[in-house]
Amino acid sequence: LHYRRRTGSGPEEGWISIKVTGKVLAELLEQPSARVPHQNAKTPNGDSAATASVSAAAAPSASEPRWVAESRRKMQAFRDGEKWLPPTIDPKDFPERLRGTHPVQKMPPHKKLLPKEMAEMSVKNLPGHLSGMKFPHNADQLKSFGADWYTEAFHNFGTLPKDNRVKRIVSVEQLPHSGFDAAGGAGHKAFVTLEYEKQDSNLHTELFAKFPWDYHESDTGKTYRMQISSSGGDLDAPELLTYVCCEHLFPFRIPKLYFCDINRDTTNYMLITERVPFGRRGRVEHGKVVDKIERKPYEVLPVCGKYQDYLLEDPGKIYFCIFREMAHLAAWDQQGRYDYFLGPKPKYTVDEAFAAMGEKKPAKKQLAANMTKGAMLLVDSGIDFALNTAPQVFTARGRDPKVLAKMQEELARFIPMNDDIKGYCAASSEWVAAMHSNLQADNAFFWPDEQGDLDAGLFDWCGFNRTPFVVNFMGCLSGADADFLDAHEEGLMKMFCDEYERYGGPHLDWQELLLRYRLQWPNYVVDCCRWVERDILRECPKEEWSSIK
């Protein structure tokens, strides 16, 4: 329960569990007062409720951005419990870039370049498959390509009116890719400031650009470029195609797309969107925000880096908001919202799924033993990290040898059943839907409305696809503190089920969802241990951990 104190003493607001092991801790004694009706609700005479009863909480202002009015209506519907189904979109209202050949059809297959090929090809500027234009692929080129290139590129994507042009490039600032303020690790990022010939409230002068690691910049650059753009699979193009095809389809705000393109022969790409106006963070002392800054309604909260949840002013608000948006995303897929991009959504029951699988053959003992052995090697590295490299960053239980030994024993029992767990979680189309694959707090931006409730926009669309959604819960909650998960995992499952149904998805049992979520943990723990050698010790060598508190 998220509460606000109305009278008396105590914290002004916060989160509490309303029931623990059957004991009721908080009980609803009085129904909340009536809210302003959602604009799509109807009065008895058939008029829209928004027309019949306009208030400051629901009526948009002529001077405010369109997204503010949309967010206000959306959050009012959330408080009212109103159904919120996807509206019908006339094909003539599709973005200009979607008229003609489908963007997916323009995209050649992914190429896995060898290191020698990457070294030779990644320095070239070849035309992109979406626009047919040559495009920049680093911060220097974002400046050197000049204002005329931006004009042509934005005209090509229909984001700049034909009677307007980019007058000049004011600045290009590459963002850090390491340290406390690192701007993610999937590629390089930059801020671009432009000036247009004609002022237009629909155009952003402050933009954000994302582009690949430079293979020649460093050993780290070589490693990440090969992992992300070549050997790791097709990661870059799907993110660009999601922006191109789905920007107008999502049930939430995403940064406005201005241009994107990729060339398969070079693996170079460029993504340019509006820059999210993140708010200022209060003073940080000893890893905590000690100055709480008052935010106006619809002012975006400060950016939060990956695994920096200790800087969040209210983690509960953040994660419940994220789970709400994940549910909205999945529910609209059940309504056919993303069929243009992902194709028609398959519908099947549990019985149909298991009939299609056929009779399961017994797993070969040697294969199961090899899988378990490989997983246990990874877990060994994770346990060694907790016990010997960085015990100071773990809780007492997290570095207790007996607890870790018991965990490893239980993991060894689960690993051979991993495929069965996957099949169980995917054995009905009601539990499978389009999902953001990495929705941690750093891949969203948040703002409060007039009531203090948070709404959110999402970005970083690598891996957007249909999947059993409990699998993606781990991609979200892996950054959350253990105490938060202990207190709120049931509430998060309830929130997801309620919002999934309210946005047009089928009714789900939250306890069944919780079971499926918990079944992901064995595989997730093993995967976490994979990153000790692959990422953690690469970024911060073992000998440096003793100095970290």
TORKOL-787148 format. One line per field, with one value per residue (C-alpha): x, y negated, z; residue number from 1; residue in one letter. Coordinates in pm, whole numbers, plus 32768, in hexadecimal, padded with zeros to 4 digits. Example, Ala and Ser with C-alpha at 12.3 -4.5 7.8 and 13.67 -1.06 7.14 Angstrom:
x c(84CE/8557)
y c(81C2/806A)
z c(830C/82CA)
num c(1/2)
residuo c(A/S)
***
This chain:
x c(8000/8081/7FFA/7FF5/7FBB/7E8C/7E89/7F58/80CC/81C1/825C/81A9/8199/822D/81ED/8177/8110/7F9F/7FB9/80D9/80B4/7F3C/7F4A/7E94/7F6C/7E91/7D1E/7C47/7B44/7AB2/7A8E/7B59/7A9C/7A21/7B1C/7AF1/7A69/7B4D/7B0E/7A90/798D/7821/7713/75AD/754B/766B/774C/78B8/78F7/7A1A/792B/7822/7910/7A4F/7B42/7CA0/7D18/7CA0/7C89/7DBD/7E4F/7E82/7FE7/805C/80FB/8012/80BE/8067/7EF2/7F0E/7FC8/7EC5/7DA6/7E63/7EAF/7D4A/7CD0/7DC6/7D37/7BD4/7C18/7B97/7BDA/7CE0/7CE2/7DB7/7D10/7CE2/7DEA/7D93/7EB4/7EB7/7F1E/8053/819F/821E/8348/8259/81B2/8234/8317/8307/8449/8486/848C/8598/8683/877A/87D8/88CC/8A3C/8B36/8C7C/8DC9/8EBB/8F85/8E47/8DC8/8F13/8EF9/8D83/8D24/8DE5/8D17/8BE5/8AF7/8988/8887/8778/8656/86A3/8797/8875/89D6/89CE/8ABE/8B2D/8BF9/8BF2/8CE7/8C13/8AD8/8B7F/8C37/8B10/8A7E/8927/88C6/88E5/87FD/8704/8701/86F7/85D4/8518/8553/84B4/8398/8400/8450/8353/83C8/83B5/84AB/861B/872D/87E5/8919/89AD/89E1/8A9E/8AE7/8B4B/8BAF/8B3F/8C1F/8C15/8CBC/8CB4/8B90/8AE7/8B15/89FF/89C5/8AA9/89F8/8A8F/8B12/8A24/8A2D/895F/8921/889D/880C/8772/8656/8611/84AA/844B/8352/82C7/82B0/8428/8531/8678/8714/874B/87E6/88BA/8921/8A27/8B0E/8C53/8D82/8E3D/8F88/8F64/8FDB/8FDC/8E90/8E07/8E71/8DD3/8C87/8C6F/8C9B/8BA9/8A96/8AB1/8B2D/8B5A/8A4A/8937/8859/8837/884F/875C/8630/864D/8648/8527/845E/8480/8428/82FB/826A/829E/8130/80AA/8125/803B/813E/822A/837B/847D/8419/84DB/858C/8665/8701/87B1/88A6/8987/89AF/8AFF/8BA7/8AC3/8AC2/897E/88F7/87C3/8755/8631/85BD/868C/85CF/85DB/8641/861D/872E/878B/87B2/8901/898C/8A48/8ACC/8A07/88B9/87F5/87DF/8730/85D1/8579/840E/8394/8284/817C/8204/836B/844A/8500/867E/8727/877E/88A7/889C/88AF/889F/8751/87DC/87B8/8644/856C/8458/84AF/834E/82B2/83B0/8386/820D/8204/82EA/8217/80E0/817A/81F9/8094/800C/810B/80B4/7F3D/7F34/7FF3/7ED1/7DF5/7EC7/7F6A/80C6/8063/80E5/8243/8242/8141/7FF2/7FFE/7FD6/7EBA/7ECE/7E61/7F2E/7EA2/7EF2/8054/80A3/8002/80E8/8217/81C9/8241/8375/84A0/856C/869C/87EB/8897/89E6/894E/88A2/89E3/8AA9/89A6/89B3/8B2F/8B46/8A49/8AFD/8C47/8B99/8AFF/8C58/8CD6/8BAF/8BE3/8D57/8D03/8C18/8D00/8E5B/8E54/8D43/8C9D/8C6B/8B5E/8A8B/8999/89F5/8922/89AB/8B09/8AB0/8B69/8A56/8944/8A0B/8A56/88E3/888E/8987/88FA/8798/8809/88A6/874F/869F/878F/872E/85C1/8604/8567/8433/840D/8429/8320/8237/8253/820F/80F7/7FDB/7FCE/7F29/807A/8146/814C/8226/8319/8438/8561/8628/853A/860E/85DC/86EE/862A/84FC/84AF/83AC/82DA/81CB/806F/7FA4/7F47/80B2/8087/819E/817C/829B/8332/8418/854A/8662/8597/869F/85FB/848F/83D4/82D0/833A/82AB/829E/8317/8469/847E/8420/8583/860F/854E/857B/86EB/8742/8655/86CB/8682/85B8/84D3/849A/8452/8348/82A3/82C0/8156/80DF/819B/80F8/7FA0/7FE5/804B/7F16/7E25/7EBA/7EE3/7D6D/7D0E/7DCB/7D23/7DE8/7D46/7D10/7E3E/7E61/7F6A/7FD7/8019/80DD/81A8/81F5/826B/833D/83E6/842E/8511/85FC/86DA/872F/8751/884A/8926/8913/8977/8AAE/8B0C/8B52/8C58/8D70/8CD2/8C86/8CB3/8E23/8E6D/8DE1/8E72/8F95/8F99/90AF/8FE6/8EB6/8F56/8F4C/8DD6/8CE8)
y c(8000/7EA7/7DB4/7C3D/7BB8/7ACF/7A87/7AD6/7B17/7BFE/7C15/7B43/7C65/7DBF/7F2F/8041/81AC/81CF/8341/841D/8598/8573/8453/8318/81E2/80DE/80E6/8006/7F5F/7E60/7E58/7D40/7C13/7C15/7BB2/7AE9/7BDC/7C53/7B9B/7CD6/7D24/7CDF/7C2D/7CB9/7BDD/7C63/7B30/7B5D/7B28/7A45/795F/7973/7936/787A/7834/77AF/7913/7994/786E/782F/76D2/7630/75D5/7729/783C/7946/7A58/79A8/79B2/7B1E/7B7B/7AC6/7B86/7CCF/7CA9/7C40/7D7D/7E46/7DB4/7DEB/7F52/7F04/7FF1/7F63/8019/7FBA/7EC3/7F14/7E74/7E21/7E89/7D29/7CAE/7D8B/7CCD/7C6B/7D57/7E84/7E39/7F1F/804A/80DA/8077/81E1/8245/8140/81DB/82E5/8404/83CA/8405/8493/83EA/847E/8398/8354/8300/8220/8163/811F/80E3/8020/7EE9/7EC7/7DEB/7EB1/7E5C/7ED8/7FD0/7EFF/7DA8/7DF5/7CE1/7CEA/7C98/7C41/7D54/7C99/7B4E/7A9E/7AF4/7A7A/7924/7940/79BD/7861/77C0/7822/7993/796B/78B3/79C5/7ADC/7A42/79F9/7B64/7BE1/7AE5/7A4B/78F4/7834/7804/7688/768A/76E3/7713/75C8/762E/772D/7677/778B/7901/798F/7AFD/7B92/7C61/7DDB/7E34/7DC0/7D55/7C84/7D85/7D6A/7EE0/7FDF/8059/7F41/7DDF/7CBD/7B47/7A0D/7944/77DF/7753/760E/760C/74FE/74DF/750C/7627/76A1/7802/7811/7854/7794/7872/79CF/7B1A/7BFD/7D67/7E14/7F43/7F75/7F20/8062/7FA3/7ED1/7FCD/813C/80FE/8063/8192/8286/81D0/8189/82F8/836A/8270/823D/8390/84CE/8481/848F/838A/8286/8132/814A/81C4/8093/7FA9/8062/8052/7ED8/7EBE/7FA6/7F84/7E1F/7DCB/7F18/7F26/7EDE/7DF1/7CDF/7D26/7C24/7B97/7C37/7B4B/7C39/7D92/7E7A/7F9A/803F/81B8/81C2/80D5/8119/7F9D/7EFC/7DB1/7D66/7BFC/7BA9/7A8D/7A5F/7AB3/797F/7A35/7967/7901/79F1/797A/7982/7AE1/7B39/7C94/7D2D/7C90/7B65/7A79/7952/7999/78AB/784C/78B2/780B/78E6/797C/7921/7A4A/7AE4/7AFC/7C09/7D48/7E16/7F90/802E/7ED8/7F16/7E85/7D30/7D5B/7C7B/7D81/7ED6/7F54/7E4E/7E94/800D/8012/7F15/7FEE/8125/8064/8004/8165/81E0/80D6/8135/82A8/8274/81A4/82B9/83A1/82A3/82BC/8168/81C7/82BE/81CA/81FD/8353/8402/8495/8509/8684/86F3/8848/88F9/89CE/8B0D/8A99/8A39/8B88/8C42/8B86/8BDE/8D51/8E54/8DE2/8EC6/8F08/8E27/8ED0/8EE9/8E7A/8D46/8CE5/8D21/8C44/8B2C/8B3C/8B44/8A0F/8954/89AF/8926/87D8/87E9/8838/86ED/8634/86D3/8688/851E/850C/85BC/854A/8424/8338/83BF/825B/8216/8345/8375/8462/8577/8528/857D/8699/87D2/88BC/87F4/87E6/895C/89A7/88BC/896C/8AC0/8A50/89B1/8AFC/8BA0/8A96/8A6F/8BB8/8B45/89F6/8A59/8ADF/8996/88D3/89AF/8989/880C/87FB/8901/880C/86D4/861B/861D/85B6/8456/833E/82C7/81D7/82BC/81DD/80F6/8092/7F39/7EA6/7EF7/7E25/7CBF/7C5C/7B2F/7AEC/7A6C/7977/7A90/7AF5/7C40/7CA1/7CD8/7D4C/7D54/7E69/7E82/7F76/8068/816E/82C4/8253/8393/848A/855E/85F4/84AF/8541/856F/83F7/83AB/840F/8310/8209/8272/82D5/8173/816A/818A/82D4/822D/8192/82E0/838D/828B/8255/837D/83E2/827D/8265/83A5/8323/81D6/8285/8365/8246/8160/8278/82BA/8148/8109/8229/8360/849C/84CC/856B/85FB/852B/8653/871F/85F8/85EC/8761/8738/860D/86CF/87EE/86FF/86CC/8802/87AC/863C/867C/8749/8637/852D/85F5/85F8/8482/8498/84F5/8467/8308/82BD/8315/8280/8130/8145/823C/8323/826A/8123/81B0/81A1/8024/801A/7FE5)
z c(8000/7FA4/80A7/80EB/8248/825A/83D2/8504/851B/846F/8312/820E/8117/80DD/8092/8181/8164/81BA/8217/8289/82BC/82E1/83DB/836B/83A2/82F6/82A6/81C9/82A9/81B8/8040/7F9A/7F1A/7DB4/7CAA/7B6F/7A68/7951/780A/775A/7867/7808/78CC/78D2/77AA/76D9/76E8/7747/78B7/7863/77AA/78B9/79DB/7987/7AA3/7AC8/7B07/79B7/78C6/77EC/77D2/7680/76E1/7761/768D/7607/76CF/7815/77C8/775B/789A/7970/78D0/78E5/7A59/7AA5/79FA/7ACF/7C10/7B96/7B27/79C8/78A6/77B7/766A/753D/7452/72E3/7203/709C/6FB5/6F26/707F/7086/7090/6F38/6F55/6F5F/6E15/6D06/6D3C/6E9B/6F55/6FC0/6E51/6E0B/6F0B/6E8D/6F76/7092/7044/713B/70E0/7141/71FC/70C0/6FFF/7119/7122/6FAC/6F80/70BA/704D/6F0D/6ED6/6DFA/6DB8/6EB3/6E55/6EDC/6E49/6D2F/6DBE/6E43/6FB5/70D1/71BE/72C4/7381/729A/716B/721A/7205/70B8/6FEA/700C/7022/6EBE/6F16/7043/6F68/6E60/6F64/7026/6EE2/6E7D/6FC1/6FB9/7106/7075/6F9E/6E37/6E5C/6F80/6F9E/709F/70A4/716B/7258/73A0/7456/746C/75BF/75E0/772C/7813/77E9/7933/7A9C/7B75/7A63/794E/784C/7821/777E/7642/7572/7579/75BD/7574/75A6/746A/746E/732C/72B5/71B7/70B7/7133/729D/72CD/741A/7388/7349/744F/743E/754C/74BE/7528/7449/7475/739E/73B4/746E/7397/7351/7343/7480/7584/75E7/7697/7558/748C/7582/759E/7429/73D5/74E6/7499/7320/72A9/7374/7474/736F/72CF/73E4/7339/7214/72E3/73C4/7299/71F4/7337/733D/71CC/71D3/7332/73AA/7367/73EF/7556/767E/7715/76B1/760D/759B/7448/732A/723B/7173/717F/708F/7079/6F79/6F94/6EDD/6FD4/7103/7137/71A7/7227/72FC/7339/741F/74FA/7635/7774/785B/7999/7AD6/7BC8/7CE0/7E45/7EF8/7F2F/806D/80C0/7FA3/8003/7F81/80AB/8001/7F86/7E6D/7E41/7CE7/7C20/7B79/7A35/7A89/7A32/7B5A/7B63/7A95/7B4D/7AD8/7AC1/7C1D/7CC5/7D70/7EB3/7E0A/7DC5/7E9D/7EAB/7E13/7E57/7D78/7C67/7C58/7C77/7B5C/7A87/7AC6/7A66/7917/78D5/7908/781A/7712/772C/7735/75F8/7546/75A3/74F0/73B1/73DA/735C/724D/7144/71D3/727C/719F/7210/7377/739B/747F/7526/7663/7751/76B9/7558/75BF/765C/7539/744B/7520/7510/7607/76BF/7699/77D2/77E4/77B5/7905/787B/77DA/791F/79DF/78EF/790C/7A85/7A8B/79AC/7A81/7BC3/7B3B/7B0A/7C65/7CF5/7C68/7CFF/7E55/7E4A/7DFC/7F28/801D/7FB5/7EC4/7F3D/807B/80F7/7FF1/8050/8171/828A/81EE/8097/810C/81F8/8176/81F6/8148/8004/8010/803D/7F1E/7E3B/7E9A/7E45/7CFF/7C98/7CBF/7BEF/7AC9/7A1D/7A2B/7984/7836/78E8/79A2/785C/77BB/78E3/78E2/776B/775F/771E/7646/7767/781A/76E7/765A/75D3/76DC/7716/7759/7845/78FD/7A24/7ABB/79DC/789F/78FA/795E/7A5E/7ABC/7BC2/7B6F/7C3F/7D2F/7D61/7CA5/7BB4/7A40/7964/780A/778F/76AF/764D/7577/752E/7546/752D/74DB/7553/7679/77B8/787B/79C5/791B/78EA/7A51/7AA9/79B3/7A75/7BE0/7BCC/7C38/7D61/7EC8/7F7A/808E/7F8B/7EDE/8029/807D/7F2A/7E3B/7E7D/7E49/7CFF/7C81/7CE4/7C39/7AF9/7AF1/7B39/7A31/7932/7944/794F/7809/7752/77B6/7845/79B9/7A63/7BC0/7C73/7D47/7C0F/7B82/7CC4/7CA5/7B3D/7BA1/7CB9/7BCB/7B0B/7C30/7C09/7AA1/7AF8/7C14/7B2C/7A23/7B22/7B79/7A08/7A1A/7B2E/7A40/7907/7982/7AF6/7B18/79C4/7A32/7B94/7BC0/7CEC/7DA2/7DA1/7E55/7FAD/7F97/7F4D/8072)
num c(1/2/3/4/5/6/7/8/9/10/11/12/13/14/15/16/17/18/19/20/21/22/23/24/25/26/27/28/29/30/31/32/33/34/35/36/37/38/39/40/41/42/43/44/45/46/47/48/49/50/51/52/53/54/55/56/57/58/59/60/61/62/63/64/65/66/67/68/69/70/71/72/73/74/75/76/77/78/79/80/81/82/83/84/85/86/87/88/89/90/91/92/93/94/95/96/97/98/99/100/101/102/103/104/105/106/107/108/109/110/111/112/113/114/115/116/117/118/119/120/121/122/123/124/125/126/127/128/129/130/131/132/133/134/135/136/137/138/139/140/141/142/143/144/145/146/147/148/149/150/151/152/153/154/155/156/157/158/159/160/161/162/163/164/165/166/167/168/169/170/171/172/173/174/175/176/177/178/179/180/181/182/183/184/185/186/187/188/189/190/191/192/193/194/195/196/197/198/199/200/201/202/203/204/205/206/207/208/209/210/211/212/213/214/215/216/217/218/219/220/221/222/223/224/225/226/227/228/229/230/231/232/233/234/235/236/237/238/239/240/241/242/243/244/245/246/247/248/249/250/251/252/253/254/255/256/257/258/259/260/261/262/263/264/265/266/267/268/269/270/271/272/273/274/275/276/277/278/279/280/281/282/283/284/285/286/287/288/289/290/291/292/293/294/295/296/297/298/299/300/301/302/303/304/305/306/307/308/309/310/311/312/313/314/315/316/317/318/319/320/321/322/323/324/325/326/327/328/329/330/331/332/333/334/335/336/337/338/339/340/341/342/343/344/345/346/347/348/349/350/351/352/353/354/355/356/357/358/359/360/361/362/363/364/365/366/367/368/369/370/371/372/373/374/375/376/377/378/379/380/381/382/383/384/385/386/387/388/389/390/391/392/393/394/395/396/397/398/399/400/401/402/403/404/405/406/407/408/409/410/411/412/413/414/415/416/417/418/419/420/421/422/423/424/425/426/427/428/429/430/431/432/433/434/435/436/437/438/439/440/441/442/443/444/445/446/447/448/449/450/451/452/453/454/455/456/457/458/459/460/461/462/463/464/465/466/467/468/469/470/471/472/473/474/475/476/477/478/479/480/481/482/483/484/485/486/487/488/489/490/491/492/493/494/495/496/497/498/499/500/501/502/503/504/505/506/507/508/509/510/511/512/513/514/515/516/517/518/519/520/521/522/523/524/525/526/527/528/529/530/531/532/533/534/535/536/537/538/539/540/541/542/543/544/545/546/547/548/549)
residuo c(L/H/Y/R/R/R/T/G/S/G/P/E/E/G/W/I/S/I/K/V/T/G/K/V/L/A/E/L/L/E/Q/P/S/A/R/V/P/H/Q/N/A/K/T/P/N/G/D/S/A/A/T/A/S/V/S/A/A/A/A/P/S/A/S/E/P/R/W/V/A/E/S/R/R/K/M/Q/A/F/R/D/G/E/K/W/L/P/P/T/I/D/P/K/D/F/P/E/R/L/R/G/T/H/P/V/Q/K/M/P/P/H/K/K/L/L/P/K/E/M/A/E/M/S/V/K/N/L/P/G/H/L/S/G/M/K/F/P/H/N/A/D/Q/L/K/S/F/G/A/D/W/Y/T/E/A/F/H/N/F/G/T/L/P/K/D/N/R/V/K/R/I/V/S/V/E/Q/L/P/H/S/G/F/D/A/A/G/G/A/G/H/K/A/F/V/T/L/E/Y/E/K/Q/D/S/N/L/H/T/E/L/F/A/K/F/P/W/D/Y/H/E/S/D/T/G/K/T/Y/R/M/Q/I/S/S/S/G/G/D/L/D/A/P/E/L/L/T/Y/V/C/C/E/H/L/F/P/F/R/I/P/K/L/Y/F/C/D/I/N/R/D/T/T/N/Y/M/L/I/T/E/R/V/P/F/G/R/R/G/R/V/E/H/G/K/V/V/D/K/I/E/R/K/P/Y/E/V/L/P/V/C/G/K/Y/Q/D/Y/L/L/E/D/P/G/K/I/Y/F/C/I/F/R/E/M/A/H/L/A/A/W/D/Q/Q/G/R/Y/D/Y/F/L/G/P/K/P/K/Y/T/V/D/E/A/F/A/A/M/G/E/K/K/P/A/K/K/Q/L/A/A/N/M/T/K/G/A/M/L/L/V/D/S/G/I/D/F/A/L/N/T/A/P/Q/V/F/T/A/R/G/R/D/P/K/V/L/A/K/M/Q/E/E/L/A/R/F/I/P/M/N/D/D/I/K/G/Y/C/A/A/S/S/E/W/V/A/A/M/H/S/N/L/Q/A/D/N/A/F/F/W/P/D/E/Q/G/D/L/D/A/G/L/F/D/W/C/G/F/N/R/T/P/F/V/V/N/F/M/G/C/L/S/G/A/D/A/D/F/L/D/A/H/E/E/G/L/M/K/M/F/C/D/E/Y/E/R/Y/G/G/P/H/L/D/W/Q/E/L/L/L/R/Y/R/L/Q/W/P/N/Y/V/V/D/C/C/R/W/V/E/R/D/I/L/R/E/C/P/K/E/E/W/S/S/I/K)
***
